Amino acid sequence: MLVTVGRIGRAHGIKGEVGIDVRTDEPDRRFADGATVVTDAKVSRTLTIASSRWHSGKLLVKFAEVPDRTAAEQLRNLFVQCEVPEDERPEDPEEYYDRDLVGLAVRTTDGAEVGEVTDVVHLPSQDLLEIRRTAGNLVLVPMVEELVPEIDIDMRYVVVADRPGLLDPEGADVVQTEPGD
């Protein structure tokens, strides 16, 4: 199964290196010399990592098929994916592949079934679980321990600690900030 591991950023230098916006917790493994990745473009392309290195906190990758800066610039903003076996799990027990989370039943801490995880949204600061409520609406829940205290992949559920307005936007506490609002 293909798993997104990064997004190609700007070209770096004149020899075809590119910066990678890393989307994996195992960048040294996924971008190791000789590994291959596939672009998610309309016409996908397989790229072989010729070398990778960290520079000022940014992962720089040189693909064997990209000889110069001009070719590197054409890859900008493409997502790259790698093949990960269906049964493989991340080394850290607190980490999950998106594919492991999508489809999980969602329960509140008191055990009420409230929906299903439909997607994982990756933002720079944190990930969000997209949940389709049993009522049919979609809500986004930050994937932080205070709000998502339990994930059980084997039993196929995730627990959400509901707060006013989190799972039911109509139930939000509204605070008036100025008279007449």
PAPAKOL-486820 format. One record per residue (C-alpha): residue number from 1; y, x, z. Coordinates in steps of 0.25 Angstrom, whole numbers. Layout:
BEGIN
nr NUM&yy Y&xx X&zz Z;
...
***
This chain:
BEGIN
nr 1&yy 0&xx 0&zz 0;
nr 2&yy 14&xx 5&zz -3;
nr 3&yy 23&xx 7&zz 8;
nr 4&yy 38&xx 10&zz 7;
nr 5&yy 41&xx 24&zz 13;
nr 6&yy 55&xx 27&zz 8;
nr 7&yy 67&xx 24&zz -1;
nr 8&yy 72&xx 35&zz -10;
nr 9&yy 87&xx 39&zz -7;
nr 10&yy 97&xx 48&zz -14;
nr 11&yy 93&xx 61&zz -21;
nr 12&yy 94&xx 74&zz -13;
nr 13&yy 98&xx 86&zz -21;
nr 14&yy 95&xx 89&zz -36;
nr 15&yy 80&xx 91&zz -35;
nr 16&yy 75&xx 76&zz -34;
nr 17&yy 74&xx 75&zz -19;
nr 18&yy 78&xx 61&zz -13;
nr 19&yy 81&xx 56&zz 1;
nr 20&yy 71&xx 46&zz 6;
nr 21&yy 74&xx 34&zz 15;
nr 22&yy 61&xx 34&zz 23;
nr 23&yy 54&xx 21&zz 26;
nr 24&yy 42&xx 27&zz 32;
nr 25&yy 39&xx 33&zz 46;
nr 26&yy 30&xx 43&zz 39;
nr 27&yy 40&xx 50&zz 29;
nr 28&yy 33&xx 64&zz 30;
nr 29&yy 20&xx 57&zz 27;
nr 30&yy 25&xx 48&zz 16;
nr 31&yy 34&xx 58&zz 9;
nr 32&yy 25&xx 70&zz 10;
nr 33&yy 24&xx 80&zz -1;
nr 34&yy 14&xx 74&zz -12;
nr 35&yy 15&xx 60&zz -7;
nr 36&yy 18&xx 49&zz -17;
nr 37&yy 27&xx 37&zz -16;
nr 38&yy 30&xx 26&zz -25;
nr 39&yy 44&xx 20&zz -28;
nr 40&yy 46&xx 5&zz -27;
nr 41&yy 54&xx 4&zz -40;
nr 42&yy 51&xx -6&zz -51;
nr 43&yy 43&xx 5&zz -58;
nr 44&yy 37&xx 12&zz -46;
nr 45&yy 35&xx 27&zz -46;
nr 46&yy 26&xx 37&zz -39;
nr 47&yy 33&xx 49&zz -33;
nr 48&yy 27&xx 61&zz -27;
nr 49&yy 34&xx 68&zz -15;
nr 50&yy 36&xx 82&zz -19;
nr 51&yy 43&xx 86&zz -6;
nr 52&yy 50&xx 79&zz 6;
nr 53&yy 59&xx 84&zz 17;
nr 54&yy 68&xx 80&zz 27;
nr 55&yy 83&xx 83&zz 26;
nr 56&yy 94&xx 79&zz 35;
nr 57&yy 85&xx 67&zz 40;
nr 58&yy 82&xx 62&zz 26;
nr 59&yy 69&xx 63&zz 19;
nr 60&yy 70&xx 70&zz 5;
nr 61&yy 59&xx 69&zz -5;
nr 62&yy 57&xx 76&zz -18;
nr 63&yy 47&xx 68&zz -27;
nr 64&yy 39&xx 76&zz -38;
nr 65&yy 43&xx 66&zz -49;
nr 66&yy 58&xx 67&zz -46;
nr 67&yy 63&xx 81&zz -52;
nr 68&yy 78&xx 79&zz -49;
nr 69&yy 90&xx 72&zz -43;
nr 70&yy 92&xx 63&zz -55;
nr 71&yy 77&xx 58&zz -54;
nr 72&yy 79&xx 57&zz -38;
nr 73&yy 91&xx 48&zz -40;
nr 74&yy 83&xx 38&zz -48;
nr 75&yy 74&xx 35&zz -36;
nr 76&yy 85&xx 32&zz -26;
nr 77&yy 83&xx 19&zz -18;
nr 78&yy 68&xx 18&zz -22;
nr 79&yy 58&xx 15&zz -11;
nr 80&yy 46&xx 23&zz -11;
nr 81&yy 32&xx 19&zz -6;
nr 82&yy 19&xx 26&zz -3;
nr 83&yy 5&xx 21&zz -2;
nr 84&yy 0&xx 18&zz 12;
nr 85&yy -14&xx 13&zz 15;
nr 86&yy -15&xx -1&zz 20;
nr 87&yy -21&xx 3&zz 33;
nr 88&yy -12&xx 14&zz 36;
nr 89&yy -3&xx 12&zz 48;
nr 90&yy 9&xx 21&zz 52;
nr 91&yy 6&xx 32&zz 63;
nr 92&yy 15&xx 26&zz 73;
nr 93&yy 10&xx 13&zz 79;
nr 94&yy 24&xx 7&zz 79;
nr 95&yy 26&xx 8&zz 64;
nr 96&yy 22&xx -1&zz 53;
nr 97&yy 21&xx -2&zz 38;
nr 98&yy 29&xx -15&zz 33;
nr 99&yy 16&xx -20&zz 27;
nr 100&yy 10&xx -20&zz 41;
nr 101&yy 21&xx -29&zz 46;
nr 102&yy 23&xx -39&zz 35;
nr 103&yy 14&xx -51&zz 37;
nr 104&yy 13&xx -50&zz 52;
nr 105&yy 15&xx -62&zz 61;
nr 106&yy 28&xx -63&zz 69;
nr 107&yy 27&xx -68&zz 84;
nr 108&yy 37&xx -68&zz 95;
nr 109&yy 34&xx -62&zz 108;
nr 110&yy 30&xx -75&zz 113;
nr 111&yy 19&xx -76&zz 102;
nr 112&yy 26&xx -86&zz 93;
nr 113&yy 23&xx -84&zz 78;
nr 114&yy 36&xx -84&zz 71;
nr 115&yy 33&xx -78&zz 57;
nr 116&yy 28&xx -66&zz 49;
nr 117&yy 34&xx -52&zz 45;
nr 118&yy 37&xx -53&zz 30;
nr 119&yy 44&xx -39&zz 28;
nr 120&yy 49&xx -27&zz 35;
nr 121&yy 64&xx -24&zz 32;
nr 122&yy 68&xx -9&zz 33;
nr 123&yy 82&xx -6&zz 37;
nr 124&yy 88&xx 7&zz 41;
nr 125&yy 89&xx 4&zz 56;
nr 126&yy 76&xx -4&zz 58;
nr 127&yy 66&xx -12&zz 51;
nr 128&yy 66&xx -28&zz 52;
nr 129&yy 54&xx -37&zz 51;
nr 130&yy 56&xx -48&zz 41;
nr 131&yy 49&xx -61&zz 47;
nr 132&yy 47&xx -74&zz 41;
nr 133&yy 48&xx -84&zz 52;
nr 134&yy 38&xx -96&zz 52;
nr 135&yy 50&xx -104&zz 49;
nr 136&yy 52&xx -97&zz 36;
nr 137&yy 64&xx -89&zz 38;
nr 138&yy 65&xx -74&zz 38;
nr 139&yy 70&xx -65&zz 50;
nr 140&yy 72&xx -50&zz 52;
nr 141&yy 67&xx -44&zz 65;
nr 142&yy 71&xx -30&zz 68;
nr 143&yy 58&xx -22&zz 70;
nr 144&yy 62&xx -16&zz 84;
nr 145&yy 53&xx -16&zz 96;
nr 146&yy 62&xx -26&zz 104;
nr 147&yy 60&xx -36&zz 93;
nr 148&yy 46&xx -33&zz 87;
nr 149&yy 39&xx -28&zz 100;
nr 150&yy 25&xx -30&zz 94;
nr 151&yy 18&xx -28&zz 80;
nr 152&yy 3&xx -29&zz 79;
nr 153&yy -1&xx -26&zz 65;
nr 154&yy -16&xx -28&zz 68;
nr 155&yy -14&xx -42&zz 74;
nr 156&yy -3&xx -45&zz 63;
nr 157&yy 9&xx -49&zz 71;
nr 158&yy 23&xx -44&zz 76;
nr 159&yy 30&xx -49&zz 88;
nr 160&yy 45&xx -51&zz 88;
nr 161&yy 53&xx -53&zz 101;
nr 162&yy 62&xx -64&zz 96;
nr 163&yy 77&xx -65&zz 100;
nr 164&yy 87&xx -76&zz 97;
nr 165&yy 89&xx -76&zz 82;
nr 166&yy 79&xx -65&zz 79;
nr 167&yy 68&xx -74&zz 73;
nr 168&yy 76&xx -87&zz 73;
nr 169&yy 90&xx -84&zz 68;
nr 170&yy 94&xx -98&zz 72;
nr 171&yy 91&xx -95&zz 86;
nr 172&yy 101&xx -83&zz 87;
nr 173&yy 111&xx -83&zz 98;
nr 174&yy 125&xx -84&zz 92;
nr 175&yy 136&xx -78&zz 100;
nr 176&yy 150&xx -82&zz 96;
nr 177&yy 159&xx -70&zz 94;
nr 178&yy 173&xx -77&zz 92;
nr 179&yy 178&xx -91&zz 96;
nr 180&yy 175&xx -101&zz 84;
nr 181&yy 163&xx -93&zz 78;
***
